[in-house]
Amino acid sequence: MFLKLNMKTFNKKPEKLWEWREYKKGCLIENGIALNETATFIWKCCDGIKTINDIVSEVAKHYKIKREKAKKDVLKLIKILLKEKALRLK
């Protein structure tokens, strides 16, 4: 699924579609996708309530990185998880 980068995109609310298990250094989604620690943080933010914009802000704050870097990382992971049908956008 192609994720267009526009203001509407950043108001979408990603929601998890699979159960998952958290481990010390990441998590495993039931469909077989393993996530590292940063990706797990982003995954946990995908609660169907927070917008992509909210998640970008949380990642930037939590990891003390610039918003542009956080936006790039969040969008990259969300695109992968949409493609793998692990998330949907509301």
PyMOL commands that set and color helices and strands:
alter all, ss='L'
color gray80, all
select helices_A, chain A and resi 7-10+37-45+52-63+67-83
alter helices_A, ss='H'
color red, helices_A
select strands_A, chain A and resi 14-16+20-23+26-29+34-36+87-89
alter strands_A, ss='S'
color yellow, strands_A
deselect
rebuild
show_as cartoon
